Amino acid sequence: MDLTAALALLVDDELRARAALEALFAQATLQRDDALADEAAVGILLGIGLNYVDFRGRQRWCGYLHERLDTSEASALLTHAAVGDPAAMRRCGAALVLPYIADDPSLLPPPWLNQVAQALLRGLHNSERLPPSQRLVLAKVLFDHFSMQLDTTAVSRVQAVQQERLLLDPLSPAEQAQWWLLVLGHAEYFGEMEAARQARQRLEALVERHGLKAYRTAELCGEMQLALRERQLDRAARIDRELEGLMPELRAGFLVQCLRAQASYRAFRGDNAMALALTDRLLALCGDLEVPERDQGAYHGLRANILAATGRFDDALRVLQGLRASQTGSQAEILETMIAFVEVAARLDTQPDVALDRLGSALADAARLGYTRFLMTAPALSARLCQLALDAGIEPEFVHSVIRDRHLSAPDPTRADWPRPVAVQVLGPMGLSRQGTPIASAGKAQRKPLELLALLAAHGGGPLGSDQVIDALWPSLEADAPKASLEMAVSRLRKLLACPEAVLVSQGTVALDPDLVWCDAVAFEQLSARLRERLAAGHAPLDALAHDARRLFGLYRGRLLGTDTLTGPMRLARERLSLTYLQSIEAWGQALEARGDWPGALALYRQAVGVDPLAEPLHRALMRALLVHGERAEALRAYRRCCDALGSALGVGPGAGTQALGRAAGAPELPA
């Protein structure tokens, strides 16, 4: 195979191309043909830099080319490359990938490399002699170089010139897939979601039409990252199964990315033993493929995260500290931040004050670097650190962005300050907010969706059976086709919330996703159960429970949906929630009384009567506490307010127990 044929094969079959180029190099060396030997070495380095998965022989080829590069500013290489000379352009491309493959950023002067990149970019505009496959390889080299420098303007220039050539140059399906995979990765990295969507569509069409398994693998590995970041574990499981089916047919270099994706998935799922075994396997493969230590950093970082998730903090720190020699620049800064987060996690339970102080500096560094993915495969541990930071007021805006970006679940699901897309209030008048912004009802079209939302919120967020929902929302002949009406209500609710995944429909049930929707009634019942359980156990001091008590009673703004008239299951839910409020007040009030904290008990009962003036037991609790505290006149006034509230709203008088307290306060006996 001659040089032209070998270079043309780089994208379609990198291994065969590299083998042919190595044979050409050996032949040229024997014949003392320096020009051909140089071209072969350049082609091999471009092949390695095409996918950065198989680095075998990298030291030999990097050393050879480094000795033969002229890095002087007056180098004719730059001039020839800028006017479109193919050999000079290939040599420039090899120079750009050389420091990365050699794992030595200082191997070539950065200012000279910048000149090389600009010359190569001009050459792409000017060269008509460069074969299409080689143009693609060099465009990819420039794409990588400018992306590493975060130079999005230069990246867009490369993309523009290559997109234009795609219309003119015939490329193989694999070459087209290589390009769209490159565009997809760049767009996702820089948050260009529409460009990513279009690139993914083109890539998927090529993969499906031509059975390009290596590119399907790369696509799946990228999808796995997105699925895990968005906590879509069902989607991740499907990706994992497809990767498992593809792996027996893949070359070793592509297996590394598969193993990384599988290890990440298993770590998210909590199968840390299997995740560690997979990282051992991929790191062994990295050794076989001569992957540079710098590039192995991500895999060692994954291993450290898994170790931290299992509580093996010392082992995790040893792994991360061992990377210091190979990481430079921003990667070195991120590494130090990773180490700091593991140190925080290691001290959470043993040295909480030290952990909190260290967490402040770690989050400050992470915010400066825009590094939201610390302890990425340990979401529960990450969420715990975020909650600690929110409690301490540390970097709240950045912490909120971490939670949203990674879809972290709240360690304490009752917390209202955990950033979720949707918040629903049904205790008292209904309230709805999206991303912290209140949503106002907009007419009749939203009536049924809001009724559905209130129904779910009042019943623990669901799941509720479809028949149960239909009976509650369409109890008579109001809906001719109730199942279709339910589907319409779900569709409109998803649209109203602007978060379709917040409403779950599965196997004949409807529910709200608790990771995406916070409901005050759900949090209220959970907090009430927690508080009463701990009071009954009698172990925790009241001061330790006071925070939960304040949160609990602050949630209850009034009866379910305020003054709305309720029927059926919603009326029963109102009664259940009112009873829960009453029982919680009584339990906490009795605990305060038992401790002799009468001012605290009185304040609690007064607040409760103000929130629910029709709850007669609350009036009795207030009157009894006032009498015990010696405030007979105030107890009498409380009795009269109770009579007025019950009489005006319900047309009834107080019960016998309340009347007895009233008489004790000096009220005359009511006529029978």
KABELMO-V858300 format. One record per residue. N is the residue number from 1. SS is DSSP state (H for helix, E for strand, L for the rest). PHI is phi in degrees with one decimal (999 if undefined). OMEGA is omega in radians with two decimals (999 if undefined). Layout:
N SS PHI OMEGA
N SS PHI OMEGA
This chain:
1 L 999 -3.12
2 L -84.3 -3.05
3 H -61.3 -3.09
4 H -60.5 -3.12
5 H -66.5 -3.14
6 H -65.3 3.12
7 H -64.7 -3.14
8 H -66.5 -3.07
9 L -92.7 -3.00
10 L -55.2 -3.09
11 L -77.3 -3.07
12 L -69.6 -3.11
13 L -153.7 -3.05
14 H -59.2 -3.10
15 H -63.3 3.12
16 H -64.4 -3.14
17 H -63.6 -3.13
18 H -65.6 3.10
19 H -62.1 3.13
20 H -66.2 3.14
21 H -67.2 3.08
22 H -63.9 3.08
23 H -64.4 3.10
24 H -64.0 3.11
25 H -62.8 3.13
26 H -61.6 3.12
27 H -63.8 -3.12
28 H -66.0 3.12
29 H -63.5 3.11
30 H -62.9 -3.10
31 L -88.7 -3.12
32 L 54.6 3.10
33 L -97.5 -3.05
34 H -61.6 -3.11
35 H -63.4 3.13
36 H -67.3 3.11
37 H -60.8 3.10
38 H -61.3 -3.13
39 H -61.6 -3.14
40 H -65.7 3.13
41 H -63.3 3.08
42 H -58.9 -3.13
43 H -62.3 3.12
44 H -63.6 3.13
45 H -65.0 3.08
46 H -64.2 3.10
47 H -65.3 3.11
48 H -62.2 -3.11
49 H -76.7 -3.13
50 H -68.3 -3.12
51 H -120.9 -3.11
52 L 52.3 3.10
53 L -123.2 -3.09
54 L -126.2 -3.02
55 L -104.2 -3.05
56 L -57.2 -3.12
57 L 82.6 -3.00
58 H -61.5 -3.11
59 H -63.3 3.14
60 H -60.8 -3.04
61 H -74.6 3.09
62 H -65.2 3.13
63 H -62.0 -3.13
64 H -62.2 -3.06
65 H -70.2 -3.12
66 H -58.2 -3.13
67 H -68.5 -3.00
68 L -109.8 3.12
69 L -94.7 3.05
70 L -98.1 -3.07
71 L -98.9 3.10
72 L -73.2 -3.11
73 L -62.2 -3.08
74 L -88.8 -3.07
75 L -57.4 3.10
76 H -66.0 -3.14
77 H -55.3 -3.09
78 H -67.3 3.13
79 H -62.8 -3.12
80 H -66.1 3.13
81 H -65.1 -3.08
82 H -64.9 -3.14
83 L -94.5 3.00
84 L 96.1 3.09
85 L -72.4 -3.03
86 H -57.7 -3.11
87 H -63.7 3.13
88 H -65.6 3.13
89 H -66.4 3.10
90 H -63.0 3.14
91 H -64.4 3.07
92 H -62.2 3.11
93 H -60.7 3.12
94 H -64.2 3.11
95 H -63.9 -3.13
96 H -68.9 -3.12
97 H -85.4 -3.03
98 H -55.3 -3.10
99 H -62.1 -3.13
100 H -70.7 -3.13
101 H -69.3 3.13
102 H -76.2 -3.10
103 L 61.2 -3.13
104 L -145.6 -3.09
105 L -59.6 -3.12
106 L -93.0 -3.07
107 L -62.3 3.12
108 L -125.6 -3.10
109 L -62.8 -3.14
110 H -54.9 3.12
111 H -60.1 3.11
112 H -65.8 3.11
113 H -63.3 3.08
114 H -63.9 3.07
115 H -65.2 3.11
116 H -60.7 -3.12
117 H -62.8 3.13
118 H -66.5 3.11
119 H -63.9 3.14
120 H -65.5 3.11
121 H -64.3 3.08
122 H -64.2 3.12
123 H -62.7 3.11
124 H -62.0 3.10
125 H -73.7 -2.95
126 H -98.5 -2.99
127 L -86.4 2.99
128 L -105.6 -3.08
129 L -94.4 -3.07
130 L -79.4 3.12
131 L -59.0 -3.07
132 H -55.5 -3.11
133 H -66.2 3.11
134 H -71.0 3.09
135 H -60.5 3.13
136 H -62.8 -3.13
137 H -60.4 -3.11
138 H -72.3 3.05
139 H -62.5 3.11
140 H -64.9 3.11
141 H -59.8 3.14
142 H -66.6 3.11
143 H -54.7 -3.13
144 H -62.5 -3.08
145 H -61.8 -3.10
146 H -70.0 3.09
147 H -65.2 3.11
148 H -62.1 3.12
149 L -89.5 -3.12
150 L 58.8 3.13
151 L -93.2 -3.06
152 H -67.9 3.10
153 H -64.9 3.12
154 H -64.9 3.11
155 H -60.4 -3.14
156 H -65.0 3.09
157 H -67.0 3.09
158 H -61.9 -3.12
159 H -63.0 -3.12
160 H -63.6 -3.10
161 H -69.4 -3.14
162 H -74.3 3.09
163 H -59.9 3.12
164 H -63.4 -3.12
165 H -70.9 3.11
166 H -59.9 3.13
167 L -77.1 -3.04
168 L -108.7 -3.00
169 L -97.1 3.04
170 L -75.8 3.10
171 L -121.6 3.08
172 L -70.3 3.08
173 H -55.3 3.14
174 H -64.9 3.13
175 H -66.4 3.08
176 H -63.9 3.13
177 H -62.9 3.11
178 H -59.4 -3.12
179 H -66.5 -3.07
180 H -70.8 3.03
181 H -65.3 3.11
182 H -64.7 3.13
183 H -63.2 3.14
184 H -61.6 -3.13
185 H -61.3 3.13
186 H -64.5 -3.08
187 H -62.7 3.13
188 H -67.3 -3.11
189 H -62.7 -3.09
190 L -97.0 3.04
191 L 73.1 3.12
192 L -92.1 -2.92
193 H -67.8 3.13
194 H -68.9 3.08
195 H -62.5 3.11
196 H -64.3 -3.14
197 H -61.8 -3.13
198 H -66.0 3.12
199 H -63.8 3.13
200 H -63.4 3.13
201 H -60.9 -3.14
202 H -65.8 3.14
203 H -64.3 -3.14
204 H -60.8 3.13
205 H -63.5 3.13
206 H -66.4 -3.13
207 H -61.7 -3.11
208 H -68.2 -3.07
209 H -71.9 -2.99
210 H -116.0 3.09
211 L 60.8 -3.08
212 L -84.9 -2.97
213 H -67.7 3.14
214 H -63.6 -3.13
215 H -76.8 3.02
216 H -63.3 3.11
217 H -61.6 3.13
218 H -61.3 3.12
219 H -62.9 -3.13
220 H -65.7 3.12
221 H -63.4 3.06
222 H -65.3 3.12
223 H -64.4 3.14
224 H -61.1 3.12
225 H -58.9 -3.14
226 H -65.7 -3.11
227 H -62.8 -3.13
228 H -71.3 3.12
229 H -62.9 -3.13
230 L -94.3 3.10
231 L 59.3 3.10
232 L -95.5 -3.00
233 H -72.7 3.05
234 H -65.0 3.09
235 H -63.1 3.12
236 H -62.6 3.13
237 H -64.7 3.11
238 H -65.0 3.11
239 H -63.1 -3.14
240 H -59.3 -3.14
241 H -65.1 3.14
242 H -67.8 3.08
243 H -60.3 3.14
244 H -58.9 3.13
245 H -71.8 -3.11
246 H -82.9 -2.95
247 H -57.8 -3.13
248 L -61.1 -3.08
249 L -102.8 -3.06
250 L -99.2 3.01
251 L -73.0 -3.00
252 H -57.7 -3.08
253 H -59.1 -3.12
254 H -80.8 3.09
255 H -65.4 -3.11
256 H -58.3 -3.14
257 H -65.4 3.09
258 H -61.2 -3.12
259 H -64.9 3.09
260 H -63.9 3.13
261 H -63.5 -3.12
262 H -67.6 3.12
263 H -63.5 3.13
264 H -62.4 -3.14
265 H -62.3 -3.11
266 H -67.9 3.07
267 H -65.5 3.10
268 H -61.0 -3.11
269 H -77.1 3.13
270 L 93.4 3.11
271 L -89.2 -2.99
272 H -71.8 3.11
273 H -63.4 3.10
274 H -66.8 3.12
275 H -61.2 3.12
276 H -65.4 3.11
277 H -62.7 3.12
278 H -67.8 3.10
279 H -68.2 3.05
280 H -59.2 -3.12
281 H -65.4 -3.10
282 H -70.2 3.10
283 H -69.6 3.04
284 H -64.1 3.09
285 H -62.9 3.11
286 H -58.6 3.09
287 H -63.1 3.13
288 H -63.8 -3.08
289 L -90.0 3.12
290 L 59.3 3.12
291 L -65.7 -3.12
292 L -59.1 3.13
293 H -57.5 3.13
294 H -59.5 -3.11
295 H -71.6 3.09
296 H -76.2 -3.10
297 H -55.6 -3.13
298 H -63.8 -3.12
299 H -73.6 3.05
300 H -65.2 3.09
301 H -62.2 3.08
302 H -60.8 3.13
303 H -61.0 3.14
304 H -62.9 3.11
305 H -60.9 -3.13
306 H -65.4 3.10
307 H -61.2 3.13
308 H -63.7 -3.14
309 H -63.4 3.12
310 L -92.9 -3.14
311 L 85.8 3.13
312 L -90.4 -3.00
313 H -68.0 3.14
314 H -63.3 3.10
315 H -64.3 3.13
316 H -62.6 -3.14
317 H -65.6 3.11
318 H -62.4 3.12
319 H -62.6 -3.09
320 H -68.2 -3.14
321 H -64.6 3.09
322 L -70.1 -3.14
323 L -88.6 -3.02
324 L -58.2 -3.08
325 L -69.7 -3.03
326 L -104.4 -3.08
327 L -105.6 -3.12
328 L -131.0 3.05
329 H 58.4 -3.09
330 H -65.1 3.11
331 H -64.8 3.10
332 H -66.2 3.11
333 H -65.2 3.11
334 H -64.4 3.11
335 H -58.9 3.13
336 H -63.3 3.09
337 H -68.2 3.07
338 H -59.1 3.12
339 H -60.3 -3.13
340 H -61.2 -3.13
341 H -66.2 3.09
342 H -66.1 3.09
343 H -62.1 3.08
344 H -62.1 -3.10
345 H -59.1 -3.11
346 H -66.0 -3.05
347 H -107.8 -3.06
348 L -55.3 -3.04
349 L -94.4 -3.07
350 L -98.6 -3.13
351 L -136.0 -3.02
352 H -59.0 3.14
353 H -66.4 3.10
354 H -64.2 3.14
355 H -61.0 -3.12
356 H -64.4 3.12
357 H -62.9 3.14
358 H -68.4 3.13
359 H -62.8 3.12
360 H -59.3 -3.13
361 H -70.9 3.13
362 H -63.9 -3.14
363 H -70.4 3.08
364 H -61.9 3.11
365 H -66.9 3.14
366 H -62.8 3.12
367 H -64.5 3.12
368 H -62.5 -3.11
369 H -87.6 -3.06
370 L 66.5 -3.04
371 L -98.0 -3.08
372 L -96.2 -2.95
373 L -106.3 3.07
374 L -65.3 -3.11
375 L 46.9 -2.95
376 L -58.9 -3.09
377 L -91.3 3.04
378 L -123.7 -3.02
379 H -61.9 -3.13
380 H -65.8 3.11
381 H -67.8 3.10
382 H -60.5 -3.13
383 H -64.5 3.12
384 H -63.3 3.10
385 H -65.2 3.13
386 H -64.3 3.13
387 H -65.4 3.09
388 H -60.9 3.14
389 H -65.4 3.13
390 H -63.2 3.12
391 H -61.6 -3.09
392 H -93.4 -3.14
393 L 70.2 -3.11
394 L -91.7 3.06
395 L 42.9 -3.01
396 H -61.1 -3.13
397 H -64.6 3.13
398 H -66.3 3.14
399 H -61.4 3.08
400 H -61.3 3.14
401 H -66.4 3.08
402 H -61.9 -3.10
403 H -62.1 -3.12
404 H -68.8 -3.09
405 H -63.2 -3.05
406 H -103.6 3.11
407 L 53.0 -3.11
408 L -72.7 3.10
409 L -83.7 -3.14
410 L -67.5 3.05
411 L -58.4 3.06
412 L -112.7 -3.04
413 L -65.9 -3.12
414 L -80.5 -3.02
415 L -70.8 3.11
416 L -85.2 -3.07
417 L -87.7 3.08
418 L -77.5 -3.02
419 L -68.9 3.03
420 L -117.5 -3.13
421 L -61.6 -3.00
422 E -132.7 3.01
423 E -129.7 -3.09
424 E -124.7 3.05
425 E -118.4 3.09
426 L -125.7 3.06
427 E -84.9 -2.91
428 E 96.4 3.11
429 L -57.8 -3.07
430 L -67.3 3.07
431 E -133.6 -3.11
432 E -141.1 3.08
433 E -134.9 -3.13
434 E -126.2 -3.08
435 L 52.5 3.09
436 L 84.0 -3.13
437 E -105.2 -3.13
438 E -60.6 3.09
439 L -110.4 3.11
440 L -91.7 3.08
441 L -65.0 -3.07
442 L -124.7 2.94
443 L 97.5 -3.00
444 H -61.7 -3.08
445 H -61.2 -3.11
446 H -98.1 -3.05
447 H -62.6 -3.12
448 H -67.3 3.06
449 H -57.2 3.14
450 H -71.0 3.05
451 H -63.4 3.09
452 H -62.7 3.14
453 H -62.6 3.14
454 H -64.7 3.13
455 H -60.0 -3.14
456 H -66.0 -3.12
457 H -62.9 -3.12
458 H -78.1 -3.12
459 L -121.7 3.03
460 L 70.7 -3.08
461 L 82.7 -3.11
462 E 92.9 0.12
463 E -79.1 3.02
464 E -117.0 3.09
465 E -64.6 -3.13
466 H -57.2 3.13
467 H -62.3 3.12
468 H -64.0 3.12
469 H -66.6 -3.13
470 H -62.8 3.13
471 H -61.9 -3.12
472 H -76.6 -3.04
473 H -92.0 -3.14
474 L -130.5 -2.99
475 L -73.0 -3.10
476 L -124.9 3.14
477 L -99.3 -3.08
478 L -62.4 -3.14
479 L -117.9 3.12
480 L -68.8 -3.14
481 L -126.4 -2.98
482 H -60.1 -3.13
483 H -65.1 3.08
484 H -65.7 3.11
485 H -65.6 3.10
486 H -64.4 3.12
487 H -60.0 3.11
488 H -66.0 3.14
489 H -64.0 3.10
490 H -63.3 -3.14
491 H -61.1 -3.14
492 H -69.3 3.10
493 H -65.5 3.11
494 H -59.5 3.12
495 H -66.3 3.14
496 H -62.4 -3.12
497 H -77.2 -3.08
498 L 55.2 -3.13
499 L -152.9 -3.03
500 H -55.2 -3.08
501 H -73.8 3.14
502 H -70.8 -3.14
503 E -107.0 -3.05
504 E -99.3 3.06
505 E -123.8 -3.07
506 E -155.9 3.03
507 L 50.5 3.05
508 L 76.1 3.11
509 E -128.8 3.08
510 E -128.1 -3.13
511 E -153.0 3.00
512 E -101.8 3.11
513 L -75.3 -3.06
514 L -66.0 3.08
515 L -77.5 -3.08
516 L -113.1 -3.07
517 E -127.3 3.02
518 E -99.5 3.13
519 E -120.6 -3.11
520 H -64.4 -3.12
521 H -67.0 3.12
522 H -65.3 3.12
523 H -62.2 -3.13
524 H -61.2 -3.12
525 H -67.6 3.11
526 H -66.2 3.13
527 H -65.7 -3.14
528 H -63.4 -3.14
529 H -62.7 -3.14
530 H -64.7 -3.10
531 H -65.1 -3.09
532 H -67.8 3.10
533 H -64.7 -3.13
534 H -70.4 3.07
535 H -65.8 -3.13
536 H -65.4 3.13
537 H -67.5 3.04
538 L 74.6 -3.09
539 L -91.0 -3.03
540 L -80.8 3.06
541 L -65.7 -3.08
542 H -60.3 -3.13
543 H -59.6 -3.14
544 H -72.9 -3.12
545 H -97.1 -3.01
546 H -61.2 -3.11
547 H -63.5 3.11
548 H -62.8 -3.14
549 H -63.4 3.12
550 H -61.9 3.13
551 H -64.1 -3.12
552 H -59.0 -3.05
553 H -74.8 3.06
554 H -71.1 3.14
555 H -73.0 -3.04
556 L -84.7 -3.13
557 L -84.2 -3.11
558 L 157.6 -3.12
559 L -64.7 -3.11
560 E -50.0 3.13
561 L 59.2 2.98
562 L 61.6 -3.06
563 L -95.4 3.12
564 L -59.7 3.06
565 L -79.7 -3.08
566 L -117.2 3.10
567 L -135.7 3.02
568 H 57.8 -3.06
569 H -63.6 3.13
570 H -72.7 3.07
571 H -66.1 3.10
572 H -65.1 3.11
573 H -65.0 3.09
574 H -60.3 -3.14
575 H -65.6 3.14
576 H -63.6 -3.12
577 H -69.8 3.09
578 H -63.9 3.11
579 H -64.3 3.10
580 H -61.3 3.11
581 H -62.5 -3.13
582 H -61.2 -3.12
583 H -64.5 3.14
584 H -68.5 3.11
585 H -61.7 -3.12
586 H -62.8 -3.10
587 H -64.9 -3.12
588 H -72.1 3.12
589 H -61.3 3.12
590 H -63.9 3.10
591 H -64.8 3.11
592 H -67.2 3.13
593 H -62.9 -3.11
594 H -62.8 3.12
595 L -84.5 -3.11
596 L 85.2 -3.13
597 L -91.0 -3.11
598 H -68.2 3.06
599 H -58.9 3.12
600 H -65.8 3.13
601 H -65.8 3.14
602 H -63.5 3.11
603 H -61.1 3.12
604 H -62.9 -3.09
605 H -67.2 3.11
606 H -63.1 3.10
607 H -61.1 -3.08
608 H -64.5 3.12
609 H -64.2 3.11
610 H -66.5 -3.13
611 H -76.9 -3.07
612 L -132.7 -3.03
613 L -69.7 3.14
614 L -95.9 3.12
615 L -87.2 -3.05
616 H -59.5 3.12
617 H -59.9 3.12
618 H -70.0 3.06
619 H -61.9 3.14
620 H -63.8 3.14
621 H -60.9 3.14
622 H -65.9 -3.12
623 H -62.1 -3.12
624 H -62.0 -3.14
625 H -65.9 3.13
626 H -64.9 3.14
627 H -65.7 3.12
628 H -62.0 -3.09
629 L -80.7 3.10
630 L 84.6 -3.12
631 L -102.1 -3.04
632 H -66.4 -3.12
633 H -65.4 3.13
634 H -68.8 3.08
635 H -64.0 3.11
636 H -64.3 3.11
637 H -62.4 3.11
638 H -62.6 3.12
639 H -64.0 -3.12
640 H -65.7 3.10
641 H -64.1 3.10
642 H -63.0 3.13
643 H -59.8 -3.12
644 H -63.1 -3.10
645 H -64.1 -3.11
646 H -68.7 -3.11
647 H -68.4 -3.07
648 H -72.8 -3.06
649 H -89.1 -3.02
650 H -116.5 -3.12
651 L 70.4 -3.13
652 L -130.6 3.06
653 L -100.8 -3.13
654 L -71.6 3.12
655 L -76.0 -3.05
656 H -62.6 -3.13
657 H -63.1 3.13
658 H -70.1 3.12
659 H -62.8 3.14
660 H -63.0 3.09
661 H -66.4 3.11
662 H -62.3 3.12
663 H -64.7 3.10
664 H -63.9 3.12
665 L -87.8 3.10
666 L 108.9 3.13
667 L -80.5 3.07
668 L -69.8 3.14
669 L -69.6 3.13
670 L -74.5 3.09
671 L -64.9 -3.13
672 L -67.7 999
